[in-house]
Amino acid sequence: MLNKELISATIPTLNPGDSVYQALELMAEFHVMQLAVVADNKYLGLVAEDDLMNMDENLTLQSIENHFSKAAVRANTHFLEAVQVVNDHNLSVIPVVEPENVFAGVITATDLLKQLGKVTGASEPGGIMVLEMEQRNFSFSEISKLVETNDAQITQLNTYWDNNTGSFLVTLKINKFEISDIIATFQRYEYQIKYYFGEEQYENELRSNYDHLMNYLSI
């Protein structure tokens, strides 16, 4: 999905002549930490609540233009660009611009999170496995084959390099909750399973709790 397809119709913009007080009032009303400043349909920058809180509320925004952030994303690029900019700058909204800095609107961080959930399959039912391996050993075809031999399919696969541990992690979303057979298959092929979340986990927890209760009652 492109950035322009996620633009919010409800978030207002600010004018250069608006006061710091007006900007803070709008931010509070719409529950955002930043708002875009626009003049003649051109994007001038983004003002942040944290900056405005320390200023004279009677100042106009045009008088504090040096505090504007220029963060923005292009209208016709993939929405993951917006996710990256929001994460890098800790934003609640990200402005979207057309060529020549024409303002197209803003995307909220909430809408980005919802779209990211759809793309990653987070909203779909199923089990999750996280494999830890050397990056050179990663083979999508082999991983997919091992899942499919258990009458299941991978609905989403993401890779991630953990710089803190030096590990290459592969996250699999599988189209069923009962993944004990899949876990066993990967273990037979000596894959390192870092985490897994599926029906058998909850069954094991229930069984463990039941055993603890029976042991307690027999005391």
N, C-alpha and C positions, 0 to 999 in steps of 0.2 A: 504493500500500500504506500502511496506517495504522501508526503507531508501535507499537501494542499487538501487531501481527502479527509484529514483529521482535524481541520480547523474548527475551533469552537465558535458557535454563534452567540454565545452569551457573555463572553469576557469583554469588557469595555476597553477603550484606549484613553490616553491622556493627551491634552493639548499643551504646547510649550507655555501657554499663558496660565495654565492651571497652577494652583498653589500646592505647596507641600501638604498642607492640611487636606485639601481635596483629594490628593493622591492617596494619602493614608486612609481616608474615609472609604474610598472605593475599594482599596485592598482589603479592608476589614469586611466590607459588605459582600465581596465576592470570594472571600477566603483564599486569597492568593498573596504571595510575598513579593511579586514583581508585577509591573504593568508597562506596556509599551507606550512610548511617546511618539505621536504621529502628527505631521503637519503637511497639508496639501497632498495627502495620500502617500507621503514618503516616510519611511521608518527612520526616526532620529536616534533611538536607543531605548534601553530598558532601565527603569528606575527601580530600586530595591527598597523594601521597607526598612531594612537594617540601616541603610544610609540615611533615609529620611528622618528616622526617629531622633537623630542627633542634630537636626537642623531647625532653624526658625520656621515655624509652620506658615508664616506669611510670605516666605520666599516663593517666587515663581520657578517653575521647572526650567525655564530657559536660562535662568541665572545660575543654575547648578549643572549645566550641560556636561561639565568635565567629570561628573559622577555617573554619567550614563554608561551602561554596558552596551557593547555593540553585538552581543551574542544574538545569533539568528541562524535560521536554516533556509535553504532554497526550497521553493514550492514543489519543484518537480524531481526531487531526490527522494530516496527511500526513507521511510520513517525511522529506521534505525540510526540515521544521522541525528535526528532530533533526540533520540534516546541518549546517544553519546554526549551531546551538548548539554542536555539537562543534567546528566550525571556529573559531567566535568565542572559545571558552574552551580550545581545545587539549586536548580530553578524549579519553580512551581508552574511557570508558563514559558513557552519558547516562541518568539516571533517567527513568522514565516514571510519570506520576501520573494517577490518576482524580480526579473532583471531590472537594473537601474534603481534598486532599493525601493521598489514600489511595495507598499505594505499590503499583505494578503490576509493577515489575521494571526491568531496565536493558537497553539496547541497546549492543552493542559497536561501536566505530568500524569494526572489520573487517567486521562484518555490514552496516553502513551502506554501506561501500565496495562490497561485493559487490552489494547491491541497486541502488546507483547505477549500477554497471556494466551491470546488466540493463536499467535504464530508459533509459540513454543509448545502448544498442546496442553498447557497447564489447566485449561478448562475442560479438557476431555478426560473421561474416566480411564483408569488403567494403572498398572504397576510402574514403578520407577526403579532403575538400577544405575549405580554409578561405578564405573570401572576405573581402576588406577593402573597405568601402564607406562612403558617407555613410548615416546611419540613414534619412534621408528617401527614399533610393533603394531601400530594401529592399522587395522584392515576393516573397512566398512563391509566388504563382501563376506568376510569370515564371520563377523559379528552378526550380520543379518542372517546368514545361513544357520548359525547356532540357535537364534531365536525362532526361525521358521521351522526347524526340526521339531519344535514343541507346539506346532499348530498355533503359532502366534505371529504377530507382525510388529515391527518398529513403527510407531506413529510419529516419533520425533527423535532426532539424535543431535546432541550438541557437544562440542569439545571445548575444553578450557585448560589453559596452562596456569597452574597455581605457582606464582613466583615465590611465595613464602616457603613452600615445601619442595619446590622443584618437581612437582608431579604433573603428569598429563592426565586429565580426567575426562572420561567419556560418559555422558548422561544419556540413558535410554529411556524413552517413554514407550511402554508396551501396551497393546490393546486388550489386556485382561489383567485382573487383579491377582489371580492365582498364578504365581510365578515361581513356586518352589521347584518345579521341574526345570525351569530355565536357569535358576540359580545353580542347581546341581550340574547341569550341562556345562555351564561356564567354569565351574570349579573343576570338573573333570579335565577340561582343557587348560587348566592351570592359570585362569584369569584371576586377577586380584580384585575382589568385589569390596569396594570401600563402604558403600551403603546400599540398602535395598528397602523398598517400601511396597508392600502388597498385602493381599488378604492373609497369607500365612503368617505375616508378622503379628497381625492383630489376633489371630487364632492362638499363636504361641503366647502372646501376652495374657490372653484370657485363661489359657491352660495354666500358665505360671501362677496367676493370681488365685485360681481355683486350688492348685496344689498347696499354696501357702495357707489358704483358708482351712483346708482339710488338716494340714499339719498343726495349725493353731487349735482347731477344735479337738484334736486327739490328745492334746496336752493334759 
